């Protein structure tokens, strides 16, 4: 698989841009890097949650009542 970069142009509100600049500066990043990092983290969170849900479907729902008390749910501690 070939990995490359693409350009995404956004039109955003001035106040939002200022908040992004502030958050990025606190992290020592450019606004571009901050936004990309945020998108990557959000994408990971969504994929991880989907994997947890699939695992729970495979092993059974925590509400099914047939859990082994020694087992920990895959979603334990995830908000």
mmCIF file of the N, C-alpha and C atoms, coordinates in Angstrom:
data_MODEL
# 
_entry.id   MODEL 
# 
loop_
_atom_site.group_PDB 
_atom_site.id 
_atom_site.type_symbol 
_atom_site.label_atom_id 
_atom_site.label_alt_id 
_atom_site.label_comp_id 
_atom_site.label_asym_id 
_atom_site.label_entity_id 
_atom_site.label_seq_id 
_atom_site.pdbx_PDB_ins_code 
_atom_site.Cartn_x 
_atom_site.Cartn_y 
_atom_site.Cartn_z 
_atom_site.occupancy 
_atom_site.B_iso_or_equiv 
_atom_site.pdbx_formal_charge 
_atom_site.auth_seq_id 
_atom_site.auth_comp_id 
_atom_site.auth_asym_id 
_atom_site.auth_atom_id 
_atom_site.pdbx_PDB_model_num 
ATOM 1   N N  . UNK A 1 1  ? 0.853   -1.169  0.000  1.00 0.00 ? 1  UNK A N  1 
ATOM 2   C CA . UNK A 1 1  ? 0.000   0.000   0.000  1.00 0.00 ? 1  UNK A CA 1 
ATOM 3   C C  . UNK A 1 1  ? 0.901   1.235   0.000  1.00 0.00 ? 1  UNK A C  1 
ATOM 4   N N  . UNK A 1 2  ? 0.594   2.153   -0.872 1.00 0.00 ? 2  UNK A N  1 
ATOM 5   C CA . UNK A 1 2  ? 1.360   3.378   -0.988 1.00 0.00 ? 2  UNK A CA 1 
ATOM 6   C C  . UNK A 1 2  ? 0.739   4.448   -0.102 1.00 0.00 ? 2  UNK A C  1 
ATOM 7   N N  . UNK A 1 3  ? 1.527   4.995   0.789  1.00 0.00 ? 3  UNK A N  1 
ATOM 8   C CA . UNK A 1 3  ? 1.045   6.047   1.688  1.00 0.00 ? 3  UNK A CA 1 
ATOM 9   C C  . UNK A 1 3  ? 1.549   7.382   1.149  1.00 0.00 ? 3  UNK A C  1 
ATOM 10  N N  . UNK A 1 4  ? 0.666   8.335   1.069  1.00 0.00 ? 4  UNK A N  1 
ATOM 11  C CA . UNK A 1 4  ? 1.036   9.657   0.611  1.00 0.00 ? 4  UNK A CA 1 
ATOM 12  C C  . UNK A 1 4  ? 0.279   10.692  1.401  1.00 0.00 ? 4  UNK A C  1 
ATOM 13  N N  . UNK A 1 5  ? 0.385   11.902  0.967  1.00 0.00 ? 5  UNK A N  1 
ATOM 14  C CA . UNK A 1 5  ? -0.356  12.959  1.631  1.00 0.00 ? 5  UNK A CA 1 
ATOM 15  C C  . UNK A 1 5  ? -1.281  13.612  0.629  1.00 0.00 ? 5  UNK A C  1 
ATOM 16  N N  . UNK A 1 6  ? -2.325  14.198  1.146  1.00 0.00 ? 6  UNK A N  1 
ATOM 17  C CA . UNK A 1 6  ? -3.278  14.947  0.345  1.00 0.00 ? 6  UNK A CA 1 
ATOM 18  C C  . UNK A 1 6  ? -3.529  16.263  1.042  1.00 0.00 ? 6  UNK A C  1 
ATOM 19  N N  . UNK A 1 7  ? -4.135  17.170  0.329  1.00 0.00 ? 7  UNK A N  1 
ATOM 20  C CA . UNK A 1 7  ? -4.444  18.480  0.885  1.00 0.00 ? 7  UNK A CA 1 
ATOM 21  C C  . UNK A 1 7  ? -5.921  18.534  1.227  1.00 0.00 ? 7  UNK A C  1 
ATOM 22  N N  . UNK A 1 8  ? -6.227  19.051  2.412  1.00 0.00 ? 8  UNK A N  1 
ATOM 23  C CA . UNK A 1 8  ? -7.602  19.272  2.840  1.00 0.00 ? 8  UNK A CA 1 
ATOM 24  C C  . UNK A 1 8  ? -7.693  20.733  3.242  1.00 0.00 ? 8  UNK A C  1 
ATOM 25  N N  . UNK A 1 9  ? -8.523  21.460  2.562  1.00 0.00 ? 9  UNK A N  1 
ATOM 26  C CA . UNK A 1 9  ? -8.695  22.874  2.851  1.00 0.00 ? 9  UNK A CA 1 
ATOM 27  C C  . UNK A 1 9  ? -9.981  23.053  3.636  1.00 0.00 ? 9  UNK A C  1 
ATOM 28  N N  . UNK A 1 10 ? -9.905  23.824  4.716  1.00 0.00 ? 10 UNK A N  1 
ATOM 29  C CA . UNK A 1 10 ? -11.069 24.044  5.560  1.00 0.00 ? 10 UNK A CA 1 
ATOM 30  C C  . UNK A 1 10 ? -11.354 25.525  5.693  1.00 0.00 ? 10 UNK A C  1 
ATOM 31  N N  . UNK A 1 11 ? -12.620 25.856  5.743  1.00 0.00 ? 11 UNK A N  1 
ATOM 32  C CA . UNK A 1 11 ? -13.037 27.213  6.065  1.00 0.00 ? 11 UNK A CA 1 
ATOM 33  C C  . UNK A 1 11 ? -13.645 27.130  7.453  1.00 0.00 ? 11 UNK A C  1 
ATOM 34  N N  . UNK A 1 12 ? -13.006 27.794  8.428  1.00 0.00 ? 12 UNK A N  1 
ATOM 35  C CA . UNK A 1 12 ? -13.496 27.711  9.797  1.00 0.00 ? 12 UNK A CA 1 
ATOM 36  C C  . UNK A 1 12 ? -13.668 29.106  10.388 1.00 0.00 ? 12 UNK A C  1 
ATOM 37  N N  . UNK A 1 13 ? -14.496 29.164  11.370 1.00 0.00 ? 13 UNK A N  1 
ATOM 38  C CA . UNK A 1 13 ? -14.798 30.380  12.108 1.00 0.00 ? 13 UNK A CA 1 
ATOM 39  C C  . UNK A 1 13 ? -13.521 30.937  12.759 1.00 0.00 ? 13 UNK A C  1 
ATOM 40  N N  . UNK A 1 14 ? -13.395 32.262  12.815 1.00 0.00 ? 14 UNK A N  1 
ATOM 41  C CA . UNK A 1 14 ? -12.212 32.907  13.395 1.00 0.00 ? 14 UNK A CA 1 
ATOM 42  C C  . UNK A 1 14 ? -12.008 32.490  14.851 1.00 0.00 ? 14 UNK A C  1 
ATOM 43  N N  . UNK A 1 15 ? -13.090 32.454  15.627 1.00 0.00 ? 15 UNK A N  1 
ATOM 44  C CA . UNK A 1 15 ? -12.975 32.084  17.038 1.00 0.00 ? 15 UNK A CA 1 
ATOM 45  C C  . UNK A 1 15 ? -12.475 30.651  17.205 1.00 0.00 ? 15 UNK A C  1 
ATOM 46  N N  . UNK A 1 16 ? -12.958 29.747  16.353 1.00 0.00 ? 16 UNK A N  1 
ATOM 47  C CA . UNK A 1 16 ? -12.486 28.371  16.408 1.00 0.00 ? 16 UNK A CA 1 
ATOM 48  C C  . UNK A 1 16 ? -11.004 28.301  16.072 1.00 0.00 ? 16 UNK A C  1 
ATOM 49  N N  . UNK A 1 17 ? -10.585 29.026  15.057 1.00 0.00 ? 17 UNK A N  1 
ATOM 50  C CA . UNK A 1 17 ? -9.170  29.030  14.694 1.00 0.00 ? 17 UNK A CA 1 
ATOM 51  C C  . UNK A 1 17 ? -8.315  29.547  15.847 1.00 0.00 ? 17 UNK A C  1 
ATOM 52  N N  . UNK A 1 18 ? -8.772  30.574  16.516 1.00 0.00 ? 18 UNK A N  1 
ATOM 53  C CA . UNK A 1 18 ? -8.019  31.099  17.658 1.00 0.00 ? 18 UNK A CA 1 
ATOM 54  C C  . UNK A 1 18 ? -7.929  30.064  18.777 1.00 0.00 ? 18 UNK A C  1 
ATOM 55  N N  . UNK A 1 19 ? -9.018  29.342  19.031 1.00 0.00 ? 19 UNK A N  1 
ATOM 56  C CA . UNK A 1 19 ? -8.974  28.290  20.062 1.00 0.00 ? 19 UNK A CA 1 
ATOM 57  C C  . UNK A 1 19 ? -8.014  27.176  19.649 1.00 0.00 ? 19 UNK A C  1 
ATOM 58  N N  . UNK A 1 20 ? -8.045  26.820  18.367 1.00 0.00 ? 20 UNK A N  1 
ATOM 59  C CA . UNK A 1 20 ? -7.113  25.797  17.880 1.00 0.00 ? 20 UNK A CA 1 
ATOM 60  C C  . UNK A 1 20 ? -5.670  26.261  18.024 1.00 0.00 ? 20 UNK A C  1 
ATOM 61  N N  . UNK A 1 21 ? -5.419  27.522  17.693 1.00 0.00 ? 21 UNK A N  1 
ATOM 62  C CA . UNK A 1 21 ? -4.056  28.071  17.858 1.00 0.00 ? 21 UNK A CA 1 
ATOM 63  C C  . UNK A 1 21 ? -3.619  27.993  19.314 1.00 0.00 ? 21 UNK A C  1 
ATOM 64  N N  . UNK A 1 22 ? -4.536  28.332  20.214 1.00 0.00 ? 22 UNK A N  1 
ATOM 65  C CA . UNK A 1 22 ? -4.225  28.305  21.643 1.00 0.00 ? 22 UNK A CA 1 
ATOM 66  C C  . UNK A 1 22 ? -3.897  26.875  22.096 1.00 0.00 ? 22 UNK A C  1 
ATOM 67  N N  . UNK A 1 23 ? -4.744  25.912  21.729 1.00 0.00 ? 23 UNK A N  1 
ATOM 68  C CA . UNK A 1 23 ? -4.502  24.517  22.116 1.00 0.00 ? 23 UNK A CA 1 
ATOM 69  C C  . UNK A 1 23 ? -3.205  23.993  21.493 1.00 0.00 ? 23 UNK A C  1 
ATOM 70  N N  . UNK A 1 24 ? -2.992  24.335  20.243 1.00 0.00 ? 24 UNK A N  1 
ATOM 71  C CA . UNK A 1 24 ? -1.780  23.881  19.561 1.00 0.00 ? 24 UNK A CA 1 
ATOM 72  C C  . UNK A 1 24 ? -0.532  24.463  20.226 1.00 0.00 ? 24 UNK A C  1 
ATOM 73  N N  . UNK A 1 25 ? -0.571  25.736  20.564 1.00 0.00 ? 25 UNK A N  1 
ATOM 74  C CA . UNK A 1 25 ? 0.575   26.381  21.205 1.00 0.00 ? 25 UNK A CA 1 
ATOM 75  C C  . UNK A 1 25 ? 0.875   25.734  22.559 1.00 0.00 ? 25 UNK A C  1 
ATOM 76  N N  . UNK A 1 26 ? -0.183  25.412  23.322 1.00 0.00 ? 26 UNK A N  1 
ATOM 77  C CA . UNK A 1 26 ? 0.025   24.759  24.615 1.00 0.00 ? 26 UNK A CA 1 
ATOM 78  C C  . UNK A 1 26 ? 0.711   23.406  24.446 1.00 0.00 ? 26 UNK A C  1 
ATOM 79  N N  . UNK A 1 27 ? 0.476   22.755  23.317 1.00 0.00 ? 27 UNK A N  1 
ATOM 80  C CA . UNK A 1 27 ? 1.088   21.460  23.033 1.00 0.00 ? 27 UNK A CA 1 
ATOM 81  C C  . UNK A 1 27 ? 2.403   21.598  22.279 1.00 0.00 ? 27 UNK A C  1 
ATOM 82  N N  . UNK A 1 28 ? 2.800   22.831  21.975 1.00 0.00 ? 28 UNK A N  1 
ATOM 83  C CA . UNK A 1 28 ? 4.038   23.054  21.227 1.00 0.00 ? 28 UNK A CA 1 
ATOM 84  C C  . UNK A 1 28 ? 3.951   22.582  19.790 1.00 0.00 ? 28 UNK A C  1 
ATOM 85  N N  . UNK A 1 29 ? 2.766   22.696  19.204 1.00 0.00 ? 29 UNK A N  1 
ATOM 86  C CA . UNK A 1 29 ? 2.547   22.201  17.848 1.00 0.00 ? 29 UNK A CA 1 
ATOM 87  C C  . UNK A 1 29 ? 2.013   23.314  16.959 1.00 0.00 ? 29 UNK A C  1 
ATOM 88  N N  . UNK A 1 30 ? 2.084   23.062  15.656 1.00 0.00 ? 30 UNK A N  1 
ATOM 89  C CA . UNK A 1 30 ? 1.414   23.946  14.717 1.00 0.00 ? 30 UNK A CA 1 
ATOM 90  C C  . UNK A 1 30 ? -0.079  23.588  14.731 1.00 0.00 ? 30 UNK A C  1 
ATOM 91  N N  . UNK A 1 31 ? -0.900  24.493  14.240 1.00 0.00 ? 31 UNK A N  1 
ATOM 92  C CA . UNK A 1 31 ? -2.334  24.210  14.158 1.00 0.00 ? 31 UNK A CA 1 
ATOM 93  C C  . UNK A 1 31 ? -2.563  22.990  13.274 1.00 0.00 ? 31 UNK A C  1 
ATOM 94  N N  . UNK A 1 32 ? -1.851  22.913  12.173 1.00 0.00 ? 32 UNK A N  1 
ATOM 95  C CA . UNK A 1 32 ? -2.006  21.776  11.263 1.00 0.00 ? 32 UNK A CA 1 
ATOM 96  C C  . UNK A 1 32 ? -1.693  20.466  11.984 1.00 0.00 ? 32 UNK A C  1 
ATOM 97  N N  . UNK A 1 33 ? -0.556  20.407  12.676 1.00 0.00 ? 33 UNK A N  1 
ATOM 98  C CA . UNK A 1 33 ? -0.188  19.185  13.383 1.00 0.00 ? 33 UNK A CA 1 
ATOM 99  C C  . UNK A 1 33 ? -1.191  18.846  14.486 1.00 0.00 ? 33 UNK A C  1 
ATOM 100 N N  . UNK A 1 34 ? -1.673  19.877  15.181 1.00 0.00 ? 34 UNK A N  1 
ATOM 101 C CA . UNK A 1 34 ? -2.645  19.660  16.251 1.00 0.00 ? 34 UNK A CA 1 
ATOM 102 C C  . UNK A 1 34 ? -3.943  19.068  15.700 1.00 0.00 ? 34 UNK A C  1 
ATOM 103 N N  . UNK A 1 35 ? -4.437  19.619  14.598 1.00 0.00 ? 35 UNK A N  1 
ATOM 104 C CA . UNK A 1 35 ? -5.677  19.129  13.992 1.00 0.00 ? 35 UNK A CA 1 
ATOM 105 C C  . UNK A 1 35 ? -5.496  17.702  13.489 1.00 0.00 ? 35 UNK A C  1 
ATOM 106 N N  . UNK A 1 36 ? -4.386  17.429  12.837 1.00 0.00 ? 36 UNK A N  1 
ATOM 107 C CA . UNK A 1 36 ? -4.141  16.082  12.322 1.00 0.00 ? 36 UNK A CA 1 
ATOM 108 C C  . UNK A 1 36 ? -4.043  15.087  13.478 1.00 0.00 ? 36 UNK A C  1 
ATOM 109 N N  . UNK A 1 37 ? -3.333  15.453  14.537 1.00 0.00 ? 37 UNK A N  1 
ATOM 110 C CA . UNK A 1 37 ? -3.213  14.565  15.694 1.00 0.00 ? 37 UNK A CA 1 
ATOM 111 C C  . UNK A 1 37 ? -4.589  14.290  16.302 1.00 0.00 ? 37 UNK A C  1 
ATOM 112 N N  . UNK A 1 38 ? -5.417  15.318  16.386 1.00 0.00 ? 38 UNK A N  1 
ATOM 113 C CA . UNK A 1 38 ? -6.759  15.162  16.939 1.00 0.00 ? 38 UNK A CA 1 
ATOM 114 C C  . UNK A 1 38 ? -7.601  14.233  16.072 1.00 0.00 ? 38 UNK A C  1 
ATOM 115 N N  . UNK A 1 39 ? -7.524  14.404  14.761 1.00 0.00 ? 39 UNK A N  1 
ATOM 116 C CA . UNK A 1 39 ? -8.271  13.530  13.850 1.00 0.00 ? 39 UNK A CA 1 
ATOM 117 C C  . UNK A 1 39 ? -7.798  12.084  13.947 1.00 0.00 ? 39 UNK A C  1 
ATOM 118 N N  . UNK A 1 40 ? -6.489  11.889  14.037 1.00 0.00 ? 40 UNK A N  1 
ATOM 119 C CA . UNK A 1 40 ? -5.941  10.533  14.148 1.00 0.00 ? 40 UNK A CA 1 
ATOM 120 C C  . UNK A 1 40 ? -6.408  9.891   15.452 1.00 0.00 ? 40 UNK A C  1 
ATOM 121 N N  . UNK A 1 41 ? -6.352  10.638  16.545 1.00 0.00 ? 41 UNK A N  1 
ATOM 122 C CA . UNK A 1 41 ? -6.786  10.105  17.838 1.00 0.00 ? 41 UNK A CA 1 
ATOM 123 C C  . UNK A 1 41 ? -8.273  9.750   17.800 1.00 0.00 ? 41 UNK A C  1 
ATOM 124 N N  . UNK A 1 42 ? -9.092  10.617  17.211 1.00 0.00 ? 42 UNK A N  1 
ATOM 125 C CA . UNK A 1 42 ? -10.526 10.358  17.113 1.00 0.00 ? 42 UNK A CA 1 
ATOM 126 C C  . UNK A 1 42 ? -10.789 9.121   16.260 1.00 0.00 ? 42 UNK A C  1 
ATOM 127 N N  . UNK A 1 43 ? -10.074 8.986   15.158 1.00 0.00 ? 43 UNK A N  1 
ATOM 128 C CA . UNK A 1 43 ? -10.240 7.818   14.286 1.00 0.00 ? 43 UNK A CA 1 
ATOM 129 C C  . UNK A 1 43 ? -9.852  6.547   15.047 1.00 0.00 ? 43 UNK A C  1 
ATOM 130 N N  . UNK A 1 44 ? -8.741  6.598   15.789 1.00 0.00 ? 44 UNK A N  1 
ATOM 131 C CA . UNK A 1 44 ? -8.330  5.436   16.579 1.00 0.00 ? 44 UNK A CA 1 
ATOM 132 C C  . UNK A 1 44 ? -9.394  5.085   17.602 1.00 0.00 ? 44 UNK A C  1 
ATOM 133 N N  . UNK A 1 45 ? -9.914  6.086   18.312 1.00 0.00 ? 45 UNK A N  1 
ATOM 134 C CA . UNK A 1 45 ? -10.940 5.849   19.326 1.00 0.00 ? 45 UNK A CA 1 
ATOM 135 C C  . UNK A 1 45 ? -12.160 5.156   18.722 1.00 0.00 ? 45 UNK A C  1 
ATOM 136 N N  . UNK A 1 46 ? -12.587 5.606   17.549 1.00 0.00 ? 46 UNK A N  1 
ATOM 137 C CA . UNK A 1 46 ? -13.754 5.007   16.899 1.00 0.00 ? 46 UNK A CA 1 
ATOM 138 C C  . UNK A 1 46 ? -13.476 3.571   16.480 1.00 0.00 ? 46 UNK A C  1 
ATOM 139 N N  . UNK A 1 47 ? -12.284 3.322   15.917 1.00 0.00 ? 47 UNK A N  1 
ATOM 140 C CA . UNK A 1 47 ? -11.941 1.957   15.496 1.00 0.00 ? 47 UNK A CA 1 
ATOM 141 C C  . UNK A 1 47 ? -11.789 1.042   16.703 1.00 0.00 ? 47 UNK A C  1 
ATOM 142 N N  . UNK A 1 48 ? -11.207 1.564   17.796 1.00 0.00 ? 48 UNK A N  1 
ATOM 143 C CA . UNK A 1 48 ? -11.036 0.772   19.004 1.00 0.00 ? 48 UNK A CA 1 
ATOM 144 C C  . UNK A 1 48 ? -12.394 0.418   19.601 1.00 0.00 ? 48 UNK A C  1 
ATOM 145 N N  . UNK A 1 49 ? -13.297 1.394   19.664 1.00 0.00 ? 49 UNK A N  1 
ATOM 146 C CA . UNK A 1 49 ? -14.637 1.137   20.206 1.00 0.00 ? 49 UNK A CA 1 
ATOM 147 C C  . UNK A 1 49 ? -15.363 0.096   19.365 1.00 0.00 ? 49 UNK A C  1 
ATOM 148 N N  . UNK A 1 50 ? -15.228 0.179   18.041 1.00 0.00 ? 50 UNK A N  1 
ATOM 149 C CA . UNK A 1 50 ? -15.863 -0.812  17.162 1.00 0.00 ? 50 UNK A CA 1 
ATOM 150 C C  . UNK A 1 50 ? -15.287 -2.203  17.433 1.00 0.00 ? 50 UNK A C  1 
ATOM 151 N N  . UNK A 1 51 ? -13.991 -2.294  17.663 1.00 0.00 ? 51 UNK A N  1 
ATOM 152 C CA . UNK A 1 51 ? -13.369 -3.588  17.959 1.00 0.00 ? 51 UNK A CA 1 
ATOM 153 C C  . UNK A 1 51 ? -13.861 -4.133  19.296 1.00 0.00 ? 51 UNK A C  1 
ATOM 154 N N  . UNK A 1 52 ? -14.008 -3.261  20.288 1.00 0.00 ? 52 UNK A N  1 
ATOM 155 C CA . UNK A 1 52 ? -14.528 -3.688  21.594 1.00 0.00 ? 52 UNK A CA 1 
ATOM 156 C C  . UNK A 1 52 ? -15.950 -4.209  21.441 1.00 0.00 ? 52 UNK A C  1 
ATOM 157 N N  . UNK A 1 53 ? -16.777 -3.481  20.703 1.00 0.00 ? 53 UNK A N  1 
ATOM 158 C CA . UNK A 1 53 ? -18.161 -3.913  20.508 1.00 0.00 ? 53 UNK A CA 1 
ATOM 159 C C  . UNK A 1 53 ? -18.222 -5.255  19.787 1.00 0.00 ? 53 UNK A C  1 
ATOM 160 N N  . UNK A 1 54 ? -17.372 -5.447  18.792 1.00 0.00 ? 54 UNK A N  1 
ATOM 161 C CA . UNK A 1 54 ? -17.336 -6.714  18.066 1.00 0.00 ? 54 UNK A CA 1 
ATOM 162 C C  . UNK A 1 54 ? -16.897 -7.845  18.995 1.00 0.00 ? 54 UNK A C  1 
ATOM 163 N N  . UNK A 1 55 ? -15.922 -7.575  19.851 1.00 0.00 ? 55 UNK A N  1 
ATOM 164 C CA . UNK A 1 55 ? -15.457 -8.579  20.812 1.00 0.00 ? 55 UNK A CA 1 
ATOM 165 C C  . UNK A 1 55 ? -16.574 -8.945  21.782 1.00 0.00 ? 55 UNK A C  1 
ATOM 166 N N  . UNK A 1 56 ? -17.309 -7.935  22.254 1.00 0.00 ? 56 UNK A N  1 
ATOM 167 C CA . UNK A 1 56 ? -18.416 -8.215  23.170 1.00 0.00 ? 56 UNK A CA 1 
ATOM 168 C C  . UNK A 1 56 ? -19.523 -9.007  22.483 1.00 0.00 ? 56 UNK A C  1 
ATOM 169 N N  . UNK A 1 57 ? -19.773 -8.735  21.201 1.00 0.00 ? 57 UNK A N  1 
ATOM 170 C CA . UNK A 1 57 ? -20.762 -9.526  20.471 1.00 0.00 ? 57 UNK A CA 1 
ATOM 171 C C  . UNK A 1 57 ? -20.297 -10.982 20.359 1.00 0.00 ? 57 UNK A C  1 
ATOM 172 N N  . UNK A 1 58 ? -18.996 -11.161 20.131 1.00 0.00 ? 58 UNK A N  1 
ATOM 173 C CA . UNK A 1 58 ? -18.447 -12.506 19.977 1.00 0.00 ? 58 UNK A CA 1 
ATOM 174 C C  . UNK A 1 58 ? -18.498 -13.281 21.290 1.00 0.00 ? 58 UNK A C  1 
ATOM 175 N N  . UNK A 1 59 ? -18.117 -12.630 22.392 1.00 0.00 ? 59 UNK A N  1 
ATOM 176 C CA . UNK A 1 59 ? -18.056 -13.314 23.685 1.00 0.00 ? 59 UNK A CA 1 
ATOM 177 C C  . UNK A 1 59 ? -19.340 -13.196 24.496 1.00 0.00 ? 59 UNK A C  1 
ATOM 178 N N  . UNK A 1 60 ? -20.256 -12.382 24.033 1.00 0.00 ? 60 UNK A N  1 
ATOM 179 C CA . UNK A 1 60 ? -21.507 -12.196 24.752 1.00 0.00 ? 60 UNK A CA 1 
ATOM 180 C C  . UNK A 1 60 ? -21.535 -10.844 25.436 1.00 0.00 ? 60 UNK A C  1 
ATOM 181 N N  . UNK A 1 61 ? -22.729 -10.326 25.565 1.00 0.00 ? 61 UNK A N  1 
ATOM 182 C CA . UNK A 1 61 ? -22.932 -9.019  26.178 1.00 0.00 ? 61 UNK A CA 1 
ATOM 183 C C  . UNK A 1 61 ? -22.766 -9.120  27.687 1.00 0.00 ? 61 UNK A C  1 
ATOM 184 N N  . UNK A 1 62 ? -22.262 -8.070  28.325 1.00 0.00 ? 62 UNK A N  1 
ATOM 185 C CA . UNK A 1 62 ? -22.160 -8.086  29.780 1.00 0.00 ? 62 UNK A CA 1 
ATOM 186 C C  . UNK A 1 62 ? -23.525 -8.191  30.456 1.00 0.00 ? 62 UNK A C  1 
ATOM 187 N N  . UNK A 1 63 ? -24.601 -7.891  29.721 1.00 0.00 ? 63 UNK A N  1 
ATOM 188 C CA . UNK A 1 63 ? -25.951 -7.955  30.277 1.00 0.00 ? 63 UNK A CA 1 
ATOM 189 C C  . UNK A 1 63 ? -26.586 -9.339  30.122 1.00 0.00 ? 63 UNK A C  1 
ATOM 190 N N  . UNK A 1 64 ? -25.872 -10.268 29.498 1.00 0.00 ? 64 UNK A N  1 
ATOM 191 C CA . UNK A 1 64 ? -26.472 -11.570 29.219 1.00 0.00 ? 64 UNK A CA 1 
ATOM 192 C C  . UNK A 1 64 ? -26.592 -12.448 30.450 1.00 0.00 ? 64 UNK A C  1 
ATOM 193 N N  . UNK A 1 65 ? -25.881 -12.141 31.536 1.00 0.00 ? 65 UNK A N  1 
ATOM 194 C CA . UNK A 1 65 ? -25.989 -12.882 32.769 1.00 0.00 ? 65 UNK A CA 1 
ATOM 195 C C  . UNK A 1 65 ? -25.179 -14.162 32.806 1.00 0.00 ? 65 UNK A C  1 
ATOM 196 N N  . UNK A 1 66 ? -24.536 -14.520 31.697 1.00 0.00 ? 66 UNK A N  1 
ATOM 197 C CA . UNK A 1 66 ? -23.750 -15.752 31.696 1.00 0.00 ? 66 UNK A CA 1 
ATOM 198 C C  . UNK A 1 66 ? -22.250 -15.475 31.709 1.00 0.00 ? 66 UNK A C  1 
ATOM 199 N N  . UNK A 1 67 ? -21.875 -14.385 32.339 1.00 0.00 ? 67 UNK A N  1 
ATOM 200 C CA . UNK A 1 67 ? -20.459 -14.019 32.422 1.00 0.00 ? 67 UNK A CA 1 
ATOM 201 C C  . UNK A 1 67 ? -19.733 -14.861 33.456 1.00 0.00 ? 67 UNK A C  1 
ATOM 202 N N  . UNK A 1 68 ? -18.502 -15.168 33.172 1.00 0.00 ? 68 UNK A N  1 
ATOM 203 C CA . UNK A 1 68 ? -17.608 -15.790 34.135 1.00 0.00 ? 68 UNK A CA 1 
ATOM 204 C C  . UNK A 1 68 ? -17.129 -14.682 35.065 1.00 0.00 ? 68 UNK A C  1 
ATOM 205 N N  . UNK A 1 69 ? -17.319 -14.814 36.376 1.00 0.00 ? 69 UNK A N  1 
ATOM 206 C CA . UNK A 1 69 ? -16.942 -13.734 37.290 1.00 0.00 ? 69 UNK A CA 1 
ATOM 207 C C  . UNK A 1 69 ? -15.444 -13.433 37.288 1.00 0.00 ? 69 UNK A C  1 
ATOM 208 N N  . UNK A 1 70 ? -14.644 -14.359 36.775 1.00 0.00 ? 70 UNK A N  1 
ATOM 209 C CA . UNK A 1 70 ? -13.200 -14.126 36.716 1.00 0.00 ? 70 UNK A CA 1 
ATOM 210 C C  . UNK A 1 70 ? -12.772 -13.407 35.441 1.00 0.00 ? 70 UNK A C  1 
ATOM 211 N N  . UNK A 1 71 ? -13.706 -13.201 34.514 1.00 0.00 ? 71 UNK A N  1 
ATOM 212 C CA . UNK A 1 71 ? -13.398 -12.528 33.257 1.00 0.00 ? 71 UNK A CA 1 
ATOM 213 C C  . UNK A 1 71 ? -13.671 -11.036 33.378 1.00 0.00 ? 71 UNK A C  1 
ATOM 214 N N  . UNK A 1 72 ? -12.874 -10.251 32.688 1.00 0.00 ? 72 UNK A N  1 
ATOM 215 C CA . UNK A 1 72 ? -13.062 -8.803  32.632 1.00 0.00 ? 72 UNK A CA 1 
ATOM 216 C C  . UNK A 1 72 ? -13.632 -8.473  31.269 1.00 0.00 ? 72 UNK A C  1 
ATOM 217 N N  . UNK A 1 73 ? -14.688 -7.647  31.235 1.00 0.00 ? 73 UNK A N  1 
ATOM 218 C CA . UNK A 1 73 ? -15.279 -7.235  29.956 1.00 0.00 ? 73 UNK A CA 1 
ATOM 219 C C  . UNK A 1 73 ? -14.229 -6.512  29.118 1.00 0.00 ? 73 UNK A C  1 
ATOM 220 N N  . UNK A 1 74 ? -14.243 -6.684  27.797 1.00 0.00 ? 74 UNK A N  1 
ATOM 221 C CA . UNK A 1 74 ? -13.318 -5.953  26.941 1.00 0.00 ? 74 UNK A CA 1 
ATOM 222 C C  . UNK A 1 74 ? -13.452 -4.447  27.075 1.00 0.00 ? 74 UNK A C  1 
ATOM 223 N N  . UNK A 1 75 ? -14.648 -3.959  27.406 1.00 0.00 ? 75 UNK A N  1 
ATOM 224 C CA . UNK A 1 75 ? -14.853 -2.502  27.493 1.00 0.00 ? 75 UNK A CA 1 
ATOM 225 C C  . UNK A 1 75 ? -14.630 -1.972  28.904 1.00 0.00 ? 75 UNK A C  1 
ATOM 226 N N  . UNK A 1 76 ? -14.140 -2.771  29.814 1.00 0.00 ? 76 UNK A N  1 
ATOM 227 C CA . UNK A 1 76 ? -13.940 -2.319  31.195 1.00 0.00 ? 76 UNK A CA 1 
ATOM 228 C C  . UNK A 1 76 ? -13.018 -1.111  31.204 1.00 0.00 ? 76 UNK A C  1 
ATOM 229 N N  . UNK A 1 77 ? -13.476 -0.051  31.801 1.00 0.00 ? 77 UNK A N  1 
ATOM 230 C CA . UNK A 1 77 ? -12.660 1.160   31.929 1.00 0.00 ? 77 UNK A CA 1 
ATOM 231 C C  . UNK A 1 77 ? -12.723 2.088   30.738 1.00 0.00 ? 77 UNK A C  1 
ATOM 232 N N  . UNK A 1 78 ? -13.465 1.743   29.681 1.00 0.00 ? 78 UNK A N  1 
ATOM 233 C CA . UNK A 1 78 ? -13.555 2.586   28.492 1.00 0.00 ? 78 UNK A CA 1 
ATOM 234 C C  . UNK A 1 78 ? -14.790 3.448   28.618 1.00 0.00 ? 78 UNK A C  1 
ATOM 235 N N  . UNK A 1 79 ? -14.631 4.728   28.355 1.00 0.00 ? 79 UNK A N  1 
ATOM 236 C CA . UNK A 1 79 ? -15.772 5.644   28.415 1.00 0.00 ? 79 UNK A CA 1 
ATOM 237 C C  . UNK A 1 79 ? -16.181 6.056   27.039 1.00 0.00 ? 79 UNK A C  1 
# 
